[in-house]
Amino acid sequence: MRKSEEGYTLLFVLVTLTVLSVLAVATIGISLQSTRLTEIRGTNIEVESATQNELNQAIAALQQIVATTAGTNPTSSSTELFKDPTNQIILKLAASAPNVKVVLNEAASNIRVKAFDLTAEVEETKGDQPTVRKTYSQRVYLSAIPSFLYYILGSDNQVILNGAPRIQGNVFSREPLQVSASPNFIYNGVSGKYTDKTARSYIDGQVKVFQPKDQPLLSCRDFLPCDSSVFDSTVKTDLLATKDALVPFDFEFALNDFLDIPSTTPLATLPSYLRDQPIKQAVLSGPFLNELSTDKQLIRPAPTENNTVTITDDIVKASIEPLIIDGNLTISSLNPIDRPLEIKRPMIVLGNLLIRGNVSFATTMFSTGSSRLDDANIQGIASSASQNTLILLSKGSLTINRVNKFSTPKTATPDMSAFLYSDDPKLNRIYSVGSTMNLQGGIFTKGSLEVNAYRGTLDLPENSFPQDVTALETLMKAKQSADAEKSRLRLTYDASVLQNPTAMLPLSRAVQLYVETPKRLP
């Protein structure tokens, strides 16, 4: 009996040892397999990281190329890069990032934007592991479209919001955005005083400020605290610090490109340079200009007209060649608002520009002097095949005068459809206190841009206008409103400007780089 028990014990021990041995072998196998999978996963991560690094290296090299077009002393331009992308971009990237394939995507490119597809592939084999291969592609865009066409309101210096405008679109300010509850205004030659802290600036969009995140993005004259509460709470306003400085607009470079003349032609000698060119030229015999030709042509004012040409008739014949006015230009319309004067011809004014009355535009205009919109109702021409709005670029100051005193703000349709740019480094001001303005498009200035807006229901017949500025101040307080719909300055961004034929858009000398997120290829 004892020997039988010992036999059972021995058998139990042997079976136990066998089971433990099997488990040990299985555990070792699982451990080895886990180690192998970990190594393969590590190789995958290494290869993926290496692929991303290849693309990042190519992007960094592309940023260095783009940087040559900007700054105080640019050594290149968008024209040079876009004219020969193979030598100026693709071959340079091949030298800096040899493991990245770069191809110009013709279908996604046009005269103002070039698209490049970057592809990087990295593979690696370790020991007896299977080969790990990763392929990523990334599209980048080089754009020579001026940055200001992407904003409803902005300044390459500082945007100052006094009062309570209603803004739909993005705003850019290089310096901290300045906000105040007290709009500036003058009535009968006397400066007024008015403050309403219940009416806040309504901004449906982003406010991008070129400041580090640890620096103030806002500057407040009469709001405490000075934070996002200074904006109308009925809509979301994103106040953002941006590292991307707005690319400065080179007015002379864009003008020379528009004229198709050497980019180095100085503005001061431009009139004499053009007079010496083999283009059609004429001197008017009277004040008015009738449409002459669809070719590029230079028109000089009549000697008796104080260096001024006046347009009172439509200019609608299809042409992409600019009409050059060698002097000042006045566009004056007596047409009713439902039949405005129509201007479709590209125009360059070698002097000051004045627009008044009801005018519709489908064109780009340059003015080498100052530009004044004097009680002008400006519309786009939706039926135009070449362009749908006015893009006005002024070397000098930009003045917008409205004489619709104390009228009810228009809310259904804008009274001004245009993108307006001033290259004047001095302060530019917009007043919508007694008058109203409803603009669809954008306003941008090189110097500081001050906006003054009242929010309330001033709606008076002319015989009931306030007698003096004190009476006006009293009326403004009695009629003030916190409702954004009552704002006397309404600004709405018009994205359709980017749908215009790109050849009609002004050309930026500096190139901006836009990078899409990398995509994994099978």
SVG drawing of the C-alpha trace seen along z (x, -y; Angstrom):
<svg xmlns="http://www.w3.org/2000/svg" viewBox="-38 -127 60 129">
<polyline fill="none" stroke="black" stroke-width="0.4" points="0.0,0.0 2.9,-2.3 4.6,-1.7 1.4,-2.4 1.1,-5.8 4.7,-6.6 4.0,-5.7 1.1,-8.1 3.1,-10.8 5.9,-10.4 3.4,-10.4 1.8,-13.6 5.3,-15.3 6.1,-14.3 2.8,-15.5 3.2,-18.8 6.7,-19.3 5.5,-18.6 2.7,-21.1 5.1,-23.7 7.6,-23.1 4.9,-23.6 3.7,-26.8 7.3,-28.0 7.9,-27.3 4.6,-29.1 5.5,-32.0 8.9,-32.3 7.3,-32.1 4.8,-34.8 7.6,-37.0 9.7,-36.6 6.7,-37.3 5.8,-40.4 9.4,-41.5 9.4,-41.1 6.1,-43.0 7.5,-45.8 10.6,-46.0 8.4,-46.1 6.2,-48.7 9.3,-50.7 10.6,-50.4 7.2,-51.7 7.4,-54.7 11.0,-55.4 10.1,-55.1 7.0,-57.3 9.0,-59.9 11.7,-59.8 9.2,-60.3 7.6,-63.3 11.1,-64.8 11.8,-64.5 8.7,-66.6 9.5,-69.0 13.0,-69.5 11.5,-70.3 9.0,-72.8 11.8,-74.5 13.8,-74.8 10.7,-76.2 10.2,-78.7 13.8,-80.0 13.0,-80.4 9.8,-82.3 11.6,-84.5 13.7,-86.0 10.6,-87.7 9.8,-89.6 11.6,-91.8 13.2,-95.2 15.6,-94.1 14.0,-91.3 16.3,-89.5 13.5,-87.8 9.8,-88.2 6.7,-86.3 7.2,-87.1 10.6,-85.4 9.5,-82.3 6.3,-81.8 7.9,-82.5 10.4,-79.6 9.1,-77.2 11.3,-74.4 14.6,-76.2 13.6,-78.6 11.7,-76.1 11.7,-72.4 15.5,-72.0 16.4,-74.1 14.2,-71.8 15.8,-68.7 19.2,-70.0 18.0,-70.7 15.6,-67.7 16.8,-65.1 14.5,-62.4 11.4,-64.4 9.7,-64.3 8.3,-67.7 5.8,-68.2 4.0,-71.3 0.2,-70.6 -0.9,-72.5 -4.6,-71.7 -4.5,-73.4 -2.4,-76.4 -3.1,-79.7 -1.3,-82.9 -1.4,-84.0 -1.2,-80.7 1.2,-77.8 0.4,-74.4 3.2,-71.8 2.7,-68.2 5.5,-66.9 6.0,-63.1 8.4,-61.4 8.9,-57.6 11.2,-55.9 11.7,-52.2 13.8,-50.2 14.5,-46.5 15.9,-45.3 17.2,-41.8 14.6,-39.2 11.8,-41.8 9.6,-42.5 10.4,-45.6 8.6,-48.7 7.7,-51.3 5.9,-54.6 4.8,-57.1 3.3,-60.5 2.3,-63.3 1.7,-67.0 0.4,-69.8 1.7,-73.3 0.5,-76.5 2.6,-79.6 0.2,-82.6 0.9,-86.0 -2.6,-87.3 -2.3,-90.2 -3.1,-89.2 -5.5,-92.1 -8.0,-90.5 -8.7,-87.9 -9.9,-90.4 -12.9,-92.6 -10.9,-95.2 -7.3,-95.5 -4.1,-97.6 -0.4,-96.9 -0.2,-99.1 -3.1,-99.2 -6.9,-98.9 -8.8,-101.2 -12.5,-100.5 -14.3,-103.5 -17.9,-102.8 -19.9,-99.8 -19.6,-98.7 -21.1,-95.6 -18.4,-93.4 -18.8,-90.1 -15.5,-88.7 -11.9,-88.5 -9.9,-91.5 -6.1,-91.9 -4.1,-94.3 -0.3,-94.3 -0.4,-96.2 -2.8,-95.3 -6.4,-96.0 -7.5,-99.2 -11.1,-99.3 -13.1,-102.2 -16.8,-103.0 -16.4,-106.6 -16.5,-107.3 -14.9,-110.5 -17.1,-112.8 -17.4,-116.5 -20.8,-118.3 -20.9,-121.8 -17.2,-122.1 -17.2,-121.2 -15.9,-117.9 -18.5,-115.9 -18.3,-113.7 -20.2,-110.5 -19.7,-107.2 -21.9,-104.1 -20.4,-101.0 -23.5,-98.9 -23.0,-98.8 -20.0,-96.6 -18.2,-96.0 -19.9,-93.1 -17.3,-91.0 -18.5,-87.7 -15.1,-86.2 -11.5,-86.2 -9.4,-89.1 -5.8,-88.2 -3.1,-90.3 0.5,-89.9 1.7,-89.6 3.3,-86.8 0.8,-84.9 2.3,-86.3 1.8,-89.9 -1.5,-91.9 -3.7,-91.5 -6.1,-94.3 -5.7,-97.9 -8.7,-99.6 -9.4,-103.3 -12.5,-103.0 -13.2,-99.3 -12.3,-97.4 -11.6,-94.6 -9.8,-94.8 -10.6,-91.3 -13.0,-89.5 -15.9,-91.0 -15.3,-94.2 -17.0,-92.4 -20.7,-91.9 -21.6,-88.7 -24.4,-87.8 -21.8,-86.5 -18.5,-84.5 -15.4,-86.6 -12.1,-84.8 -9.2,-87.0 -6.0,-85.3 -2.3,-85.9 -0.7,-85.0 2.9,-84.4 2.2,-85.1 2.8,-88.8 0.7,-90.1 2.9,-90.2 3.4,-94.0 1.9,-95.1 4.3,-96.6 2.1,-99.1 4.7,-100.1 5.5,-96.5 1.8,-95.7 1.2,-98.8 4.1,-98.1 2.9,-94.5 -0.6,-95.8 1.0,-98.0 3.2,-95.2 6.4,-97.4 9.7,-96.7 9.1,-96.2 11.9,-98.6 10.2,-101.7 10.1,-104.4 6.7,-105.9 8.0,-109.4 9.1,-108.9 6.1,-106.7 4.2,-109.4 7.2,-110.4 8.1,-106.7 4.6,-105.9 4.5,-109.0 7.6,-107.6 6.1,-104.1 4.5,-103.1 1.0,-103.0 -2.1,-105.0 -2.1,-108.5 -4.5,-111.4 -5.1,-114.8 -8.8,-115.7 -10.3,-118.8 -12.9,-119.1 -13.6,-117.9 -15.4,-114.6 -14.0,-111.3 -15.9,-109.1 -14.7,-105.5 -12.0,-105.5 -10.4,-102.1 -10.0,-98.7 -6.2,-98.9 -3.9,-100.2 -4.1,-103.9 -3.0,-107.0 -5.3,-110.0 -4.2,-113.5 -6.7,-116.1 -7.6,-119.1 -5.3,-122.1 -8.2,-124.1 -9.5,-121.4 -7.2,-121.8 -5.4,-118.6 -8.6,-116.6 -10.5,-114.1 -14.2,-113.6 -16.2,-110.4 -20.0,-110.7 -20.7,-107.8 -20.5,-104.1 -17.2,-102.4 -18.2,-98.8 -16.4,-97.5 -14.6,-94.3 -10.9,-94.8 -8.2,-93.7 -5.9,-96.5 -5.8,-99.5 -7.0,-102.9 -4.4,-105.3 -5.3,-108.8 -2.3,-111.1 -3.7,-113.4 -6.6,-113.5 -9.9,-111.6 -13.4,-112.3 -16.1,-109.7 -19.4,-111.6 -22.7,-109.9 -26.2,-111.5 -27.8,-108.2 -30.5,-106.9 -29.6,-104.1 -31.4,-101.5 -29.5,-102.4 -26.0,-103.3 -23.1,-104.3 -21.1,-101.2 -17.3,-100.9 -15.7,-97.7 -12.4,-98.9 -9.2,-98.5 -8.0,-102.0 -4.8,-103.6 -5.0,-107.2 -1.7,-109.1 -3.1,-111.6 -6.0,-111.9 -9.3,-110.0 -12.8,-111.2 -15.9,-109.0 -19.4,-110.3 -22.9,-109.3 -24.3,-105.9 -21.6,-103.8 -21.2,-100.1 -17.8,-98.6 -16.3,-95.3 -12.7,-96.3 -9.4,-97.0 -8.2,-100.6 -4.9,-102.1 -4.6,-105.7 -1.1,-107.2 -2.5,-110.1 -5.3,-110.2 -8.8,-108.6 -12.1,-110.1 -15.5,-108.5 -17.8,-111.4 -21.4,-110.2 -20.8,-107.4 -23.1,-104.3 -20.8,-101.7 -22.1,-98.3 -20.6,-95.4 -21.7,-94.2 -22.9,-90.6 -23.4,-90.1 -19.8,-90.8 -17.7,-87.9 -14.4,-89.4 -14.9,-90.7 -17.7,-91.2 -16.6,-94.1 -14.3,-97.1 -10.8,-96.7 -9.4,-100.2 -5.7,-100.6 -4.7,-104.1 -1.1,-105.2 -2.4,-108.2 -5.0,-108.6 -8.5,-107.1 -11.5,-109.2 -15.1,-108.1 -17.6,-110.8 -21.3,-110.1 -23.9,-112.8 -26.9,-110.7 -27.1,-112.4 -29.3,-110.8 -30.9,-108.3 -31.8,-104.8 -29.0,-102.3 -29.5,-100.1 -29.5,-96.4 -30.9,-94.6 -28.4,-95.7 -25.0,-97.4 -24.4,-100.9 -20.8,-100.1 -19.4,-96.9 -15.7,-97.3 -12.2,-96.3 -10.4,-99.5 -6.7,-99.7 -4.6,-102.8 -0.8,-102.7 -0.6,-105.9 1.3,-105.3 -0.6,-108.1 -3.8,-107.5 -7.0,-106.8 -10.4,-107.4 -13.9,-106.2 -16.9,-108.0 -20.3,-106.5 -21.9,-108.5 -24.3,-111.0 -24.0,-109.2 -24.4,-105.5 -22.3,-103.1 -23.0,-99.5 -20.0,-98.1 -19.6,-94.6 -16.0,-93.9 -13.1,-95.0 -11.0,-98.0 -7.3,-97.8 -4.6,-100.5 -0.9,-100.5 -1.1,-103.1 -3.4,-102.9 -7.1,-102.5 -9.6,-104.2 -13.3,-103.3 -15.9,-105.5 -19.4,-104.1 -22.6,-105.0 -25.3,-102.4 -28.7,-103.8 -31.9,-104.9 -31.2,-108.4 -33.8,-109.0 -34.6,-112.6 -36.0,-114.9 -33.6,-117.7 -35.6,-120.4 -35.2,-118.4 -31.4,-118.2 -29.8,-119.1 -28.9,-122.8 -25.4,-122.2 -23.1,-119.4 -24.5,-119.5 -28.0,-118.9 -26.7,-116.0 -25.0,-114.4 -28.3,-114.6 -30.1,-113.0 -27.5,-110.2 -27.9,-109.2 -31.7,-109.2 -31.6,-107.1 -28.7,-104.7 -29.1,-101.0 -27.2,-97.8 -28.7,-95.9 -26.1,-95.3 -28.7,-95.6 -28.9,-99.3 -25.2,-99.9 -24.6,-102.8 -21.5,-101.1 -22.0,-97.6 -19.0,-95.8 -19.4,-92.4 -16.6,-90.4 -17.2,-89.4 -15.3,-86.2 -16.4,-86.3 -13.5,-88.6 -11.3,-85.6 -13.4,-84.1 -12.5,-86.9 -10.1,-85.9 -6.8,-86.0 -5.1,-88.1 -7.3,-91.0 -6.2,-90.7 -3.3,-92.9 0.0,-91.0 1.9,-90.8 5.7,-90.9 6.0,-88.8 4.9,-85.2 2.9,-83.5 3.2,-79.8 0.2,-77.7 0.7,-74.1 -1.9,-71.3 -1.8,-68.5 0.3,-65.5 -1.6,-62.5 -0.6,-58.8 -0.5,-57.1 -1.3,-53.3"/>
</svg>
